[in-house]
Amino acid sequence: MRVSRYFMPVLKENPAEAQIVSHRYMLRAGMIKQQAAGIYSWLPLGLRVLNRIQTIVHEEQQRAGHIPLLMPTLQPADLWRESGRYDDYGQEMLRIKDRQDREMLYGPTNEEMITDIFRAHVNSYKDLPLTLYHIQWKFRDEMRPRFGVMRGREFLMKDGYNFDVDKAAALHAYNRHMVSYLRTYERMGLTAIPMRADSGPIGGEDTHEFLVLAATGESEVFFDSAVTDLRLGNREVDYDNREEVASVCKEFTT
């Protein structure tokens, strides 16, 4: 494809709504176009980048032994009522009705649906452990969407879900995820530091969030500068070896 025939609507001036450098660059390079607050069209150049990111995520997830599937964006409200989260989720959830007056929602996350799939098809402990994941569009009606695609209302999200027979197996699955994320960030050229985080309404004892070091952002963190020199590189990790995976996690989180 010649550049002269490519659709790349570049802008000469910085858009007024773009507050941070990455947002300005993406708009000016013709990667995205804002359609509404926190909702963007991904134009051809931006879509190429987005697809490349997805490829890296898929490769690292499957290297860790995780199995991809794809769940729909629209979910029945009854699943969320069963879990008790339909009324608790708040105004971030987009609630709708179809023509049969059935209550639906645009999924902000997929715990309810993946659990419904699991209980319908897994009947024995012999089918465990099992880690399923997907990459799908989500919608959360943020009160103040900002920073371009970094804090949007509609966004592409990777969710991973583990099903295990005991706590030790669940911890190993958690550690596998952490190593796979460390590899993913490295391949993207990002310095991401795993930090202890609040588990929120979902709960759990081990919870981390990855903070990417950047000049712009909403958080200030204190960390040992030595952590920025840690790299997995081409190191082979046996994801079935609990001790080895746990050792890598400890190396990057202490």
FENSULDA-V460370 format. One record per pair of residues at least 12 apart in sequence whose ideal C-beta (glycine too) atoms are under 10 Angstrom apart, sorted by the first residue. I is the first residue (numbers start at 1). J is the second residue. Records with the same first field share a line. If there is no record, write none. Layout:
I: J / J
//
This chain:
1: 44
6: 30 / 44 / 45
7: 30 / 43 / 44 / 45
8: 29 / 30 / 31 / 43 / 44 / 45 / 46
9: 27 / 28 / 29 / 30 / 31 / 33 / 43 / 44 / 45
10: 27 / 28 / 29 / 30 / 31 / 45
11: 24 / 27 / 28 / 29 / 30
12: 28
13: 27 / 28
14: 27 / 28
15: 27 / 28 / 34 / 148
17: 34 / 37 / 146 / 148
18: 34 / 147 / 148
19: 146 / 147 / 148 / 216
20: 146 / 147 / 148 / 150 / 214 / 215 / 216 / 217
21: 214 / 215 / 216
22: 147 / 148 / 149 / 150 / 214 / 216
23: 146 / 147 / 148 / 149 / 150 / 151 / 216
24: 148
25: 148
26: 40 / 42 / 43 / 45 / 46 / 49 / 148 / 149
27: 40 / 43 / 46 / 148
29: 43 / 45 / 46 / 49
30: 43 / 44 / 45 / 46
31: 43 / 44 / 45 / 46 / 47 / 48 / 49 / 50 / 148 / 149
32: 45 / 46 / 47 / 49 / 50 / 148 / 149 / 152
33: 46
34: 145 / 148 / 149 / 152
35: 154
36: 145 / 152 / 153 / 154
37: 141 / 142 / 144 / 145 / 146 / 152 / 153
38: 139 / 140 / 141 / 142 / 144 / 145 / 146 / 147 / 148 / 149 / 151 / 152 / 153 / 154 / 155
39: 139 / 145 / 149 / 152 / 153 / 154 / 155
40: 148 / 149 / 152 / 153 / 154 / 155
42: 149 / 156
46: 149
50: 149 / 156
52: 188
53: 135 / 156 / 158 / 184 / 187 / 188
54: 135 / 156 / 158
55: 187
56: 183 / 184 / 185 / 186 / 187 / 188
57: 133 / 135 / 156 / 158 / 180 / 181 / 184 / 187 / 188
58: 133 / 135 / 158 / 184
59: 180 / 183 / 184 / 187
60: 179 / 180 / 181 / 182 / 183 / 184 / 185 / 186 / 187
61: 131 / 133 / 134 / 135 / 158 / 160 / 176 / 177 / 180 / 181 / 183 / 184
62: 133 / 180
63: 176 / 179 / 180 / 183 / 184 / 237 / 239
64: 131 / 133 / 160 / 173 / 175 / 176 / 177 / 178 / 179 / 180 / 181 / 183 / 184 / 237 / 239 / 240 / 245
65: 129 / 130 / 131 / 173 / 176 / 180 / 239 / 240
66: 130 / 131 / 132 / 133 / 158 / 160 / 161 / 162 / 173 / 176 / 177 / 180 / 239
67: 130 / 131 / 132 / 133 / 134
68: 132 / 133 / 134 / 135 / 158
69: 114 / 117 / 132 / 133 / 134 / 136 / 161
70: 134 / 135 / 136
71: 107 / 110 / 113 / 114 / 116 / 117 / 132 / 134 / 136 / 159
72: 106 / 107 / 110 / 113 / 136 / 137
73: 105 / 106 / 107 / 110 / 136 / 137 / 138 / 139 / 154
74: 94 / 96 / 98 / 104 / 105 / 106 / 107 / 139
75: 104 / 105 / 106 / 107 / 108 / 109 / 110 / 112 / 113 / 116
76: 98 / 102 / 103 / 104 / 105 / 112 / 113 / 116
77: 93 / 95 / 96 / 97 / 102 / 103 / 104 / 105 / 112
78: 102 / 103 / 104 / 112 / 116
79: 105 / 110 / 111 / 112 / 113 / 115 / 116
80: 93 / 95 / 103 / 105 / 107 / 108 / 111 / 112 / 113
81: 103 / 112
82: 112 / 115 / 116
83: 111 / 112 / 115 / 116
84: 201
85: 108 / 109 / 111 / 112 / 201 / 202
86: 103 / 105 / 112
88: 201
89: 105 / 108 / 109 / 140 / 201
90: 108 / 140 / 141
91: 140 / 141 / 142 / 143
92: 108 / 139 / 140 / 141 / 142 / 143 / 153
93: 105 / 106 / 107 / 108 / 109 / 139 / 140 / 141
94: 106 / 107 / 108 / 139 / 140 / 141 / 153 / 154
95: 141
105: 139
106: 137 / 138 / 139 / 140 / 141 / 153 / 154
107: 136 / 137 / 138 / 139 / 140 / 157 / 159
108: 138 / 139 / 140 / 141 / 157
109: 138 / 140 / 157 / 159 / 202
110: 132 / 133 / 134 / 136 / 138 / 157 / 159 / 161
111: 159 / 161 / 202
113: 134 / 159 / 161
114: 132 / 133 / 134 / 159 / 160 / 161 / 163
115: 161 / 163
117: 132 / 161
118: 130 / 132 / 161 / 163
119: 163
122: 163
125: 163 / 164 / 165 / 166
126: 165
127: 163 / 165
128: 162 / 163 / 164 / 165 / 166 / 169
129: 162 / 163 / 164 / 165 / 166 / 169 / 170 / 172 / 173 / 176
130: 161 / 162 / 163 / 164 / 173
131: 160 / 161 / 162 / 163 / 164 / 173 / 176 / 177 / 180
132: 159 / 160 / 161 / 162 / 163
133: 158 / 159 / 160 / 161 / 162 / 177 / 180
134: 157 / 158 / 159 / 160 / 161
135: 156 / 157 / 158 / 159
136: 156 / 157 / 158 / 159
137: 154 / 155 / 156 / 157
138: 152 / 153 / 154 / 155 / 156 / 157 / 159
139: 152 / 153 / 154 / 155
140: 152 / 153 / 154 / 155 / 157
141: 153 / 154
142: 154 / 155
146: 218
147: 216 / 217 / 218
150: 212 / 214 / 216 / 217 / 218
151: 218
158: 181 / 184
160: 173 / 174 / 176 / 177 / 180 / 181
161: 173
162: 174 / 176 / 177
167: 205
168: 242
169: 242
170: 204 / 205 / 206
171: 205 / 206 / 242 / 245 / 246 / 249
172: 239 / 240 / 241 / 242 / 243 / 245 / 246
173: 239 / 245
174: 204 / 205 / 206 / 207 / 208 / 245 / 246 / 249
175: 206 / 239 / 242 / 244 / 245 / 246 / 247 / 248 / 249 / 250 / 253
176: 237 / 239 / 240 / 242 / 245 / 246 / 248 / 249
177: 208 / 245 / 249
178: 194 / 206 / 208 / 210 / 245 / 246 / 248 / 249 / 252 / 253
179: 232 / 237 / 239 / 244 / 245 / 246 / 248 / 249 / 252
180: 237 / 239 / 245
181: 194 / 208 / 210 / 252
182: 194 / 210 / 230 / 231 / 232 / 237 / 248 / 249 / 251 / 252 / 253
183: 232 / 233 / 235 / 237 / 248
184: 210
185: 210 / 212 / 232
186: 230 / 231 / 232 / 233
187: 232
188: 212
190: 210 / 212 / 213 / 214
191: 211 / 212 / 213 / 214 / 227 / 228 / 229 / 230 / 231
192: 209 / 210 / 211 / 212 / 213 / 252
193: 208 / 209 / 210 / 211 / 212 / 213 / 221 / 223 / 224 / 227 / 228 / 230 / 252 / 253
194: 208 / 209 / 210 / 211 / 227 / 249 / 252 / 253
195: 207 / 208 / 209 / 210 / 211 / 219 / 221 / 223 / 253
196: 208 / 209 / 253
197: 209 / 210 / 211
206: 249 / 253
208: 249 / 252 / 253
211: 223
213: 227 / 228
224: 254
227: 251 / 252 / 253 / 254
230: 248 / 251 / 252
231: 252
232: 248 / 251 / 252
235: 248
//
